[in-house]
Amino acid sequence: GANRTFLVPAVLAKVLESGEDAVKLFSALKTYAYGASPMPLPLLRQALQAWPDTDFIQAYGLTEVCGVISHLLPEAHRDP
């Protein structure tokens, strides 16, 4: 199965709202990258609690500059 994904924060919120079975489906992920909109701090905390062994990476970039120009690495997510 998949072990990495990129989803916008709104989709992550829907997964967490969908219940324990949905959360378990994503538990095998090793890396969750997100971007395209801000990640609300309460949502990030909920995700870190739901998937404590998953690395979260924030990607930021503009379409006009051809992709990602900066990252917030996993270690920066552990003390929000």
One Martini backbone bead per residue (centre of mass of N, CA, C, O) as a GRO file, in nm:
protein
   80
    1GLY     BB    1   0.102   0.033   0.002
    2ALA     BB    2   0.082   0.335   0.092
    3ASN     BB    3   0.334   0.583   0.255
    4ARG     BB    4   0.250   0.843   0.083
    5THR     BB    5   0.121   1.190   0.096
    6PHE     BB    6  -0.094   1.448  -0.057
    7LEU     BB    7  -0.283   1.693   0.130
    8VAL     BB    8  -0.518   1.889   0.213
    9PRO     BB    9  -0.641   1.995   0.512
   10ALA     BB   10  -0.945   1.940   0.448
   11VAL     BB   11  -0.908   1.634   0.405
   12LEU     BB   12  -0.792   1.565   0.677
   13ALA     BB   13  -1.040   1.654   0.837
   14LYS     BB   14  -1.235   1.444   0.710
   15VAL     BB   15  -1.091   1.196   0.810
   16LEU     BB   16  -1.115   1.260   1.117
   17GLU     BB   17  -1.439   1.288   1.103
   18SER     BB   18  -1.499   0.976   0.997
   19GLY     BB   19  -1.332   0.808   1.194
   20GLU     BB   20  -1.160   0.528   1.293
   21ASP     BB   21  -1.149   0.379   1.020
   22ALA     BB   22  -1.020   0.610   0.860
   23VAL     BB   23  -0.770   0.645   1.035
   24LYS     BB   24  -0.658   0.354   0.989
   25LEU     BB   25  -0.608   0.380   0.679
   26PHE     BB   26  -0.362   0.604   0.753
   27SER     BB   27  -0.150   0.451   0.953
   28ALA     BB   28   0.078   0.363   0.727
   29LEU     BB   29   0.191   0.630   0.711
   30LYS     BB   30   0.503   0.807   0.693
   31THR     BB   31   0.402   1.049   0.495
   32TYR     BB   32   0.267   1.387   0.528
   33ALA     BB   33   0.177   1.611   0.288
   34TYR     BB   34   0.123   1.971   0.281
   35GLY     BB   35  -0.098   2.223   0.124
   36ALA     BB   36  -0.261   2.515  -0.036
   37SER     BB   37  -0.310   2.559   0.278
   38PRO     BB   38  -0.371   2.612   0.587
   39MET     BB   39  -0.279   2.477   0.905
   40PRO     BB   40  -0.446   2.423   1.167
   41LEU     BB   41  -0.340   2.368   1.477
   42PRO     BB   42  -0.566   2.174   1.580
   43LEU     BB   43  -0.534   1.978   1.341
   44LEU     BB   44  -0.239   1.904   1.382
   45ARG     BB   45  -0.271   1.787   1.665
   46GLN     BB   46  -0.474   1.566   1.587
   47ALA     BB   47  -0.288   1.424   1.382
   48LEU     BB   48  -0.049   1.362   1.572
   49GLN     BB   49  -0.226   1.182   1.757
   50ALA     BB   50  -0.334   0.976   1.541
   51TRP     BB   51  -0.017   0.990   1.399
   52PRO     BB   52   0.278   0.951   1.563
   53ASP     BB   53   0.453   0.796   1.311
   54THR     BB   54   0.411   1.048   1.135
   55ASP     BB   55   0.530   1.253   0.892
   56PHE     BB   56   0.527   1.608   0.863
   57ILE     BB   57   0.492   1.816   0.560
   58GLN     BB   58   0.541   2.138   0.456
   59ALA     BB   59   0.438   2.295   0.153
   60TYR     BB   60   0.575   2.571  -0.045
   61GLY     BB   61   0.420   2.742  -0.326
   62LEU     BB   62   0.414   2.860  -0.666
   63THR     BB   63   0.304   2.834  -0.973
   64GLU     BB   64   0.488   3.070  -1.093
   65VAL     BB   65   0.763   2.896  -0.968
   66CYS     BB   66   0.745   2.582  -1.008
   67GLY     BB   67   0.677   2.522  -0.701
   68VAL     BB   68   0.854   2.436  -0.445
   69ILE     BB   69   1.038   2.657  -0.193
   70SER     BB   70   0.939   2.519   0.086
   71HIS     BB   71   0.989   2.367   0.418
   72LEU     BB   72   0.839   2.180   0.688
   73LEU     BB   73   0.968   1.975   0.893
   74PRO     BB   74   0.900   1.721   1.109
   75GLU     BB   75   1.046   1.838   1.369
   76ALA     BB   76   0.859   2.107   1.363
   77HIS     BB   77   0.582   1.940   1.450
   78ARG     BB   78   0.632   1.828   1.761
   79ASP     BB   79   0.588   2.152   1.882
   80PRO     BB   80   0.298   2.333   1.847
   0.00000   0.00000   0.00000
